[in-house]
Amino acid sequence: MSHKLLATFNEGVNRSTAGDHIAAIQAFDKVLDEDPRHTPALSAKGFSLARLGRPAEALRCFESAIELDPSVADNYRNAALCQLELDEPEAASSLLERAFQLNTETSYREAAAVEIFTLGQALLSRGARRSDKARYRHARHAFELTLEYHPSFIEAARALADVWSHLGDAERSSHYMHLAARLRPAG
């Protein structure tokens, strides 16, 4: 990689870190114009697109990065987050399973669960165009995956109790409320 290309990539990373994702994407596009197989630029562009609320475009970047280098767990995890945001929980689950095969650390799995939980919370608070029930159904998938990948995540169990309450299923709501009461905080 040329020094100029590296400098442009680093500029994009710095812009992204500063929260200027539009300028970051422009820098990553310059890198990709010269080297379309630059997987770090594809991943970083996907990250910035996701931060701008453009999960379908971000997903394409992560999928391209996976195609070029299938050994990077983070690309699978980030693609899964995009799939969840697009309300494709089965696809997200498959991508997460692959990420966890590539990175078997418990802390990686738990950190991904926290990201998934945070996305679930965000899905509840945005999407004014969607009905309450649609938002709760969408977020439910994120909270269920959170508990699957981090079974002692008390807040995820509480969130599922709340979701099921809003969806009108008192039995499931009670189940998750009891689960939350039985779980012990880590540490």
N, C-alpha and C positions, 0 to 999 in steps of 0.2 A: 504494500500500500504506500502510495506517495505521501510525502509530508503534508502536502496541500490537502489531500483527501482526509488524512488523519486529523488535521487541524479543523477541517469542516465538520467532521464527525464529532470531535470534542466540543466545537461550538454548539452543535445541536444538543449534546448532552448537557452542557452548561445552561442553555436556554430552557431545556426541559426541567432541569433541577430548580431553576428560578421560577418555574410556573408559566413561562412564555411558550406554550406548546405550539402555537401557530408558527413562530419563528423557528422553533426546533424542527418542526415538520419540513419547513423550507430548507433547512440545512441538511436534514436526512435525505430529502429528495435530490439535492445536489450530489450527495455521495452516491445515491442509487442511480442517478443518471450516468455516472462514470463507471460504477460497478454494481450492476443489478443483483449480483449474488452476495452482496455485503450483508451477511445475516445480522450482525449487530445493529446496522442501520435499519434494517427491516423491523427488528424487535423494538428498537427505540422509537421508531415512527409509530408502530402499533401501540406502544405505551402512551405516547402523546395523543394519538387519536382517541384512545379509550378515555383518557383524562378529559378530552373535549366532548365526551358523550357521543362518540361516533363508533359504537361497537362493531357494526358490520364492516366498516373499513378497517378497523383495527384487527378484526378477525382475519381478514385477507392477508394482512402483513404477517401475523403470527403463523398462519398456515403456510405461507411462502417460506418463512424462516425454517419451519419444521421440515418442509420438503427439501430444503437445501442442507440442513443439518439436524437430523432427527435425534441427536444426543443431548439437546439442551432442555432440561426439565422445565425451566421457567417459561419457555415458549408454549408448552402444553398447558401449563397452569394459566397463563394469561389468555390463551385461546379459550380455555374453559370458562374463565370469568366473562369473556365476551359472549359465549354461548348462553350462559346463565342470564345475562342481561337481555339477550334476544329471546329468552324464554324457551330455550332448548336444553332442558336438564339432562336428558339421556346423553346427548352429545357431550355436554360438559362433564358428566360423570366418566365417560370413556377417556376423555382427555386428561382428567385428573388422575385416573388410574395409571395412565402411561407416565405422567409426571412423577408419581410416587414410585413407580418401578425404577425410574432413572435416578431419583434422589430418595433414598430409603430412610433418611434421618427423620426421627419422630418430630423433631422441632420444625422441619420443613412442612410436614403434613399439618401440624398444629397451626403454623403461621398461615398456611393456605386456608385453613378453616376459619381463621380470624378474618382474612380478606373476604371470604365468601359470606360470612356473617355481616360484615360491614356493607357488602353489596346488598344483602337482603334488607338491611335497615334503610339503605338509600332507595331501594325499590318501593318501600312503603311510603316514603316521604315525597317522592316525585311521581310524575305520571298523572297529573291532574286530569288528563284526557281519559284516563281509565277509571272505571267504576271502582269503588272500594273493594268489592269482592274480587275483581280481576287483579287488583294490586296485591291483595292478600294471597291469592292463589299463586301469583308469580313469586312473591317473596317466600312462600312456603317451601318451594323447591330449594332455595338457597339455605334456609334454616335446616331443612332435612339433611342436606349434604354436609352442613357444618357439623351436625351431631354425628353423622356417619364417620367423618374424618377426625373428629375431636369429641369423643363420647362423654367427656366430663365438662363440656362447655355449658355451664348453668344458664347463662343468658340466652343461649340458643334454645334450650328447653323452654324457658319462659316465653321467648318470642313465639315458639310453636304453639304454646298454650294460648297466647293472645290471638294468633292467626286463626286457630281452630275455633276460638270463641267468636271471632268476627265472621267466620264462615258458617257458623250455626251448628257446629258439631261439639256439643257439650262433653260427650264421652271422650273424644280425642283431646279436647282442651284439658279435661281433668287428668287424663293420662300424663300429659306433658307437665302439668303443674306438679303432680306427684313426683315425676321423675326429677324435676328441678329441685324439689325439696329433699330428695334422697342424695343428690350429687353433692360432693364435697369440693370446696374450692381447692385448687392446686396449691401446693406449697406447704 
